[in-house]
Each structure stands twice: as structure tokens, then as C-alpha cells.
């Protein structure tokens, strides 16, 4: 390689590293940037970024030209990817010769009876049926926070397409990809934390405001079907803190949050707005909310509560989505109905399991 050619590659590498720095706001953006920039650095037709998921399987993002493929595949201790992850950079000049020497790395098993992929003669990962097989490839490991996190690979249809300089460039690129992935993961964690209530694990008021704004925008564009906002609080919640202690009060909040979360599964989402106040966005018309409230009442009765809790009653107000409202107005309308539900409750009535709901049809 001439000095001029090497200098050109270093310039491309600097541009790639700058692009990675700009993309480090999200893991998905890092993945895309790696694939977009790889063609300027290497004579490769395929690039692959494989990351280990929290469940221990692989998530492969493979780019071939303008096409992108994503696969979730099981971890295989003898696989090519795993070899690179734990033993270091891997330079395969001819995959057919490599697999002949290491036949145990040619198959990725789901079980002894089920073979998910057979790599013989095609390389790893298997390209689409209309693509030629990759013959040569480089693999380098990625680390995030000091732990093995994935593998970066470039691949060519031609055998012996890469040399030691290519491997050195890929290793250098991998170091910066690891840094970008770590930064992106940290940003995503901070973003999740800023949208999550730390006690109940539900999305918080900020997340609710953003989701409600999206729902109103969709309604204004005619894209939203029936949708109801339900605002709830816990009847005489202060009583639990005063008589059972704040730890028991926290347990009540967590159990109510879990009941509401489950009640919204597959038809919306539940949020903790603050204190003992919750909100739900439910893809239900007003006429269906009575049945939903009865389901919640039954779930409250069946839930596990701290000793001394003999009944939990929720008061709720509901308002259907309309495109002429702001988030604050929509919330105020549901909140006003919540207080109507409170006023409608008989003075001195005992606290039994259930929901007092006031909606449009109340």
C-alpha cells in the first residue's frame, strides 16, 4: 500500500469517526452509521454489526449494498461469532477452507434436532438467496463498559480480499464503535429514566404529556380511533400512610400501578402522574369503560396487598379524545370528571374494592 493510499484511508477513517461521534445519541443510529461508512474504508460488499442482547442471544444487523437485514439468533459456543468475541480478531481468507478445518463452527443449533443455520459453503451470516456467498471476512470484538458486547465484521464475495492493514483499520474502527455504543446506551438509559417513575416503574408525567400530545395530533389528522383518557386517584390514600406507614403506602401505590398497567395491556398505557394520581390512555370508546372499570375492580380484589389493607377504591374520570383540545385541556376535562366521581360517592361509605368512574355517559 502506497503512502498516498494509506493517507487517503486515514482521512476516510477520520470522517468515519466523526460520523460515529455525531450518531452516538442512539444505538440504532450507531449501527446505521457503521454500515454507511464501511464502504469508504474497505473493499467489502457486506458489513455486519452483531450485538449481544440482555437475553443472551445475538441481534445481527447486516448490510449488503442498499439492503439491510436484521436477525435474532441464538448464542452458539462454537460459532464463528463467539470465537471472535472471546478469542479476539479473526481473519478468514476463505470461508470454505476455514469451515473444512473447523466443521463444528458450520452449524448454529437451536437444539440437537433443530438447525437454524447451516453455514457450509455460504459463510456467516447467510446472505439472501439471490446474493453470492461471502468468501472472505474479518471479525473484531466489541467491548462496552469493559465487557464483551458484540462483533464487527466486514465481508467480501472474493476469497483473500483483506490483508493485515484492513484488520488493523477494522480494530481501530471497532474501538470507536465501542465508545459510540457505550455513549448511546448511556443516553438511552438516561432517556428511559427521565420518562419512568422510579417507584412504580410506570411511565411518568413527562411520558404521559408526550404520548397525549401524539394522540391529539393523530386525532387532528384523522388517524386516531376511539381513545379515552382516564385519570384516577386512590380514595383516602393518606389513610394508608397515616395508619400503616409510608412503606405500606408505597406498596399500595406499586400494586395499584401494576393493576392499571395490566388493565391497559394491548389497548393502551398507564402512567403515574404523581402522588396517588394515575392516568391511562385507552383505545376504548366511552361505552366500554364501565366494563374496563369492573375488570380493574376485580383485579384490585385479587392483588396482593400489605397487611392491614382491607379495601382499595379508585376514583376515576374519563374524557374521549377530540382534535380541538390541548393536552392541558384534555387532562382538565378528565380531572373534572374525577371530582364528579368523588362528589357522587356516598358520604361515610366504607372503602371496598372497586372503581368509581365518571365518564361522558355518566
N, C-alpha and C positions, 0 to 999 in steps of 0.2 A: 504494500500500500504506500503510495507516494505521500510526501508531507502535505501536498496541496489537498489530496483526497482526505487525509486524516483531519486536517484543519476544517474542511467542509463538514465532516461528520461531527466534529466538536461543536461547530456552530449550530447544526441541527439539534444536537443534544441540549445545548443551552436553551434553544427555543422550546424544546420539549419540556424541559424542567420548568421553564416559566409558565407554560400552559398547565402543567400539573399544579403549580402553586395557585394559579387562578381557579382551578377546578376543585380545590380541596374543601369546598363547602358541603359536599355530599359524596358518599361512596359511589353512587351511580355515575356521577359526573367524572370521578377519577377513572372509573372503568372505561368510560367512553373516550376520554382524552388519551389514555394509553393506546387504545386501538387506532385513534385518528392519527397519532404522531408516529407510531411504529414504522409505517411505510417510508417515512423520511430518513430513518436511521438504518433500516435493514432491508435486504433483498428477500423479504418474506411475503408470502401470499396469505398467511394465516397468523393471527395473533390470538393468544388465549390468556385470560386472567381468571384463575381458579382460586376461590376463597373458601375457607372452611366456615361453615355456618355454626351457630350455637348448638345445633343438634348433632354436630359431628359429621355431617355429610358435606359433599362438595357442591358449590354453585359455580358452574362453568359459564363464562361469557366468552364466546368465540366469535371473532370477526373474520370473514372471508370476503375480501373485496368490500362491496357495499352492504353485504348481508350480515346480519347478526343473529346468533343462536344462543339460547340460554337453556341449560340443562341442570337438573339436580340429580346427583349420582352418589351412590354410597361410597364410603371410605373402604379402600381395599389395601390391607397392609403391604401386599407385594406389588402394588401398582407402580407404574412409571411416575405418576404424580407424587405419590407418597415417598418414593425413593429420592426424588429431588427435594422434597420438603424436609426430610430428616437427614439426608446424607450430603446435601449440597448440590452445586450446579451440575447439570447433566448435559453432555454434548453427544447427540446421537446423529452420526453421519448418514446412516442408512437404517431405517426402522426395521426392515425385513431381516437384516443381519443381526440387529440388536435383539429382536424377539426370538430369533433362532437360538441365540446364546442365552436368553432369559425367558424361556417359554412361560414361566409362572406369571409373568407380567403382561401376558397377552389377553387375559380374560378378567373382567370385572364382575364378580359374583354378587347376586342378591342372596343366594343360598347355594348349597351344593347342587340343588336341582335346577336353579334358575340362573341363567347367564344373561346379564343385562347388555353387555357389550362384548363382542369378540374382536380384538384389535389386530388379529393376524393379517398382515398384508395391507392394512389401512392406516395404521398409526393411531395415536391417542391425542385428542378425541376423534371419533369417527366423523369425517366430513359428510355433507349432504350427498345423496346418491348420485347427483349429476356433477359432482366435483371430482377431480383427480385425487388420488391418495397423497397425503403428505409423506415425504420420504426422509427428510432431514429436519431436525428440530433441536432447539436449545431450551432448557428449563433452568430457572433460578428460583430459589426460595424467597419468600417474603416474610418479614417479621413485623409485628405490631405490638408495641409495649413489651418487647423482649421475648415474645412467644411466636412460634411458627403460626402463620396466618394464611398462607396461600402460596401459589406458584405463578410466576410469569413465564410465558413461553412464546417463542416465535417459531414458525414452521414454514417449510418450502416444499414445493412439489418435486424439486430436483434433489437427488442424493448429494451429500457432501457440499451443501450450499453455504455453510457457515465455517468461519475459522476462529482462532483464539481471540482475535481482536473483536469479532462480533460478540463473543461470550463476555469479554471484559466490558464492552459497552452495555450489554444487557444487565450485567451485575451492577454497574453504576446506576443505570436507569432504575433497577429494582430497589436500590437503597432509597431513592427519592419517591418511588411509588409507595414504599412502606411508610415514609414520613407523611405523604399526602393522605394515605388511607387512615393513618392514626389521627391526623388533624380532622379529617372528615368524620370519623367515628366519634371523636370528642364533640364536634359541633352538633352532630345528630343527637348525642346523649344530652347535651345542654338544651337543645330544642325540645326534646321529649320532656325533660324535667320542667321546662318553662310552661308546658302545656298539661302537666299532670299534677293532681292533688296528692301530696305526699302521704296523707293519712289513709285515704280510701283507695288510691290508685286509679280513680276515675279521672277523665279529662277535667280540667279546671275551668274557671270562669273565662279565662282568655281563650281557651279552645272552644268553649261554647259560643263566645262572641263571633269568632271566625266562622264556625260552622253555621250559625244562624244567618250571618251575612251572606254566605254562599247560597243558603236555601232561599233567602229572599230574592237574590239575584236570579236564581234559576226560575223562581216563580214569575218574576217580571218578564223573563224571556219565554215563558210558556213551557218550560222544561220540567217543572216540578209537579208531581201528582199530589194526592192528598197528603198533607203533612200537618201535624199538630205539635204545638209547643205546650208542654205540661210543666208547671212549676209546683214544687212540693216543699213542705217542711214537716217536721216531726212535732206532733201535738204534745205540748208541755215538755219539751226536751230538757229544759232546765231542771225538771224534777229528777231526771236520772243523774245528772251531775251532783245535785244537792243531796240526794239520799243514798246513792250508790257509789259516788266518787267519779272523778274525771276519767279514770281509766275505763270504768264501765261505760261512761258516756261515749268515749272514743269507740268502744266495741259496738255500741248501738249504731253509731254513725257508719262504721265499716259494714255491719250487717245490712243496714238499710241500703247503703251504696251497692252491695253485692246483689241484693234482691232487685234493685232497679236496673242494674247492669244486665242481669239475666232477662229481665222483662223486656228489655229493648233489643235483645239479640235478634238478628235477621230482619229487624224492622226499624232500626234507628240507633240512637246512642244516648247514654246517660251521663250527666255532668254534675259535679259538686260546685255550686256557686260560692259557697262559704258558709261557715257556721253549720246550722242544721238545714240549710236550703239546698235543694237539688233541682235540676231541670232535665227534661228529656225532649228530644226531637224524635217523634214517632211518625212513621209513614202509615198513619191511620187517619180515617175521617173521624169527625166528632162523634158520629153514631156508634163507632166501635170502641170508644174509650171506656164505656161502662163495663164491657166485658174485660178489657185490659185491667181496670181497677180491681175487679173481682179476682183476677189472677194474682195480682200483687198482694191482695189481702190474704189469699190462701198461702202464698209464698212466705209472707211475714209470719204467719202462724207456724209454718213448718221449719223456719230457720232456727239456728242455734243461738241462744241469747245468754248474756251473763246472768248469774243467779240474782234473783230479785226482780227481773223484768217479767211482768205478768201480762203485758199487752203493749203493742206499739201501733199507734194510729197516725196515719199521714193525712194531711190536708193538701188538696191539690186544686189548681185552677188551670184551665186549658184554653188555648186560642188557636184557631186554624190559621195557616199561612195565607197571607194576601199580599199582593205585589206592591200595595201603596204604603206599607209600613216600613219604618226603620227598625233596627234591632231593639233599640230602647223602647219604642212604642209597642212592639210585639211583646216584649217582656213585661211592660207595664200592664198591658191588657190581660195577660195571663195572671200576673200578680194580683190584679184587682179581683179576678175570679177566685183566686186562692183565699182572699179575705172574705169574699162572699161565702165560701165553704166554711170558714171559721165561724162567721156570724150565724150560719144556719144550724150549727151544732147546738144541741140542747144544753143549756147551762147546767153544770153539775153532772153531766153524763159521764159514766165511767170510761176508762181507756181500754177498749177492746181492740183486737186485731182488725185492721182494715184500712180503707182509704175513703175519705170524704172528698168527692170530686165535684167541681162546678165547671161545666163547660157551656158552649153556646146553647145547647139544647136543655140545660138545667132550668 
